[in-house]
Amino acid sequence: MTEVTDADFETEVIGSRLPVLVEFTADWCPPCRQMGPVLTALAAEESERFRVVQLDVDTNPLTTNAYKVLSMPTFMLFRDGEPVRSMVGARPKRRLLEELADAL
């Protein structure tokens, strides 16, 4: 899974031709660590439909603040450079896909 930063968010997420699911995460967040295997599997299984990336909120405050992220993990789906879906909290892969289905 790709990690993005304040410096490359514009290129990697906003400028992506595919939709991008961004996980706003932190090392100290147990639910974020729980989502690691789920997101890694999604990144591999759905690579033709959308990308999955992570952004560490502690080291990337500009993007975190720009999208008003207050809780981790926050998942934000970007399509055509715009956020189209936002979800907070860990969830199973199937539920995550169900919640994204109509926004992809």
SULUR-V565587 format. One record per run of one state. SS is the DSSP state (2 for helix, 1 for strand, 0 for the rest). FROM is the first residue (numbers start at 1). LEN is the number of residues. If there is no record, write none. Layout:
ss=SS from=FROM len=LEN
ss=SS from=FROM len=LEN
This chain:
ss=0 from=1 len=1
ss=1 from=2 len=3
ss=0 from=5 len=4
ss=2 from=9 len=6
ss=0 from=15 len=4
ss=1 from=19 len=7
ss=0 from=26 len=4
ss=2 from=30 len=16
ss=0 from=46 len=4
ss=1 from=50 len=7
ss=0 from=57 len=4
ss=2 from=61 len=6
ss=0 from=67 len=7
ss=1 from=74 len=6
ss=0 from=80 len=2
ss=1 from=82 len=7
ss=0 from=89 len=4
ss=2 from=93 len=11
ss=0 from=104 len=1
